[in-house]
């Protein structure tokens, strides 16, 4: 299968239940979360001490479970509002600027803007 071929190369792959995102686990233990439509990088997750051997999203897509060769399983909260934000994004108070970044920026910038807006939904809608 395709999954077996990727695993042979030291890469594991999982798609979110909606298909809007996918996660890739690498031989160095790093896990990357990508946007499917643009294939842009959303987040990088670090925590395994060895190769990431398996990935799976929960049915609601809010969590990603990763299993490492070091016999650890990590449950990651991959909801936008749980993403760690750069200081500049945390301090941004203009919803218009955040919407602009979300609509025009690279995937990581757009994801951070979306995460910031998700933290304060009333301000985002205003």
N, C-alpha and C positions, 0 to 999 in steps of 0.2 A: 504494500500500500504506500501511498504518498507519505503518510505519517511515519512508517517504518524507514523509508528512505531518508527523511529528514533526521530522524533519530540516529541513523547510522552516521550522519555528518555532524552529530553533536548538537542538533537543533531540535527543539520541540515546539509544537504549535497548537493553539486553541482559539476558536472563534467564540465571541460572545453570543448569547442566545438570540439576540436581534440581528447579529451579523454586522453591526456597526463598528465593532472593534475586534482586534485580534491580538493575542499575546504570543511572544516568541521567547522561549527559554534557550539559553546558550550554554556551551560547555564550561564557561568561566563562572557560572552561577547567576549571571545577570538575567533579568527578565525585562523585556521591553513591551510596552503597550502601544499599539498603533491604531490609527484611525483607518478603517478599511477603504473609505471612499477615496481619500488622497494618498493613503499609505504613509502619511506623516506620523512621526513619532510624537506620542502624547506624554508618556512618562517612562522613566527607567526605575526599576525596582531592584534593590540590592539587598541581599540577606543570606543567600546560600553560600556555604563555604566550599562547595564543589558544584559540579555540573547540575543544571536543572534537568531532571529526567522526565517529569510529567507536569501537565498544566490542565486545569479545568475551571470553567466559570460555574458559579452557582446558577440555578435555573432563572433567578431574577436578574442576573448579570451584575449584581452589586459587589460581589466578591470574586477573587481569583485565588484558587488554591494551587500552590506549586510544591513539588516534591523534589528534593535534592538528592544527589548521590551520597550525601553525608547523613542520610536517613532522617532529615528534617522535613516537615511539612509546614509551610507558611500560608496563612490566610490573609490576603491583602484586601483592604477596602478600596475598591477601584471606582467608587462613586466620585463624580467631580468635586463635590463639596468636601471630600476627605483628602484631596490632593494637597500636598505641601506647596505653599505659594511663595514665589519670590517676594522680597520686601516691597518692591515697587508696586506689584500687583495688590498686595495686602493693603497698601496705603492709598491706592487709587479710589477716589470718591465719585468720579464721573462715570455714571452708567453709560453715557454715550460713548466715551472712550473705550470702555470695556466691550460694548457691543461692536464697535468698529474693529477692535483687535480680534474679536471672535469671528467676525465675518471676513476679514481680509488677511489676517496674519498667518504665519506658519502654524502647523498643527499644535506644537507645544504652547505657543503664545495664545492661540485660540482656546486651547483646553484650559489654560490658567485663567483666562478671562471668563470662560464659562463657569469654572469652579468658583471664582470670586462672585459672580452674579448668583450662583446657586446658594451661596451662604446668606445672601440678603435678597430673597425673591421679591419682596415688596418694592425695594429700590430698583430692581432690575426691570420690573414691569412699568414703573412710573416713567 
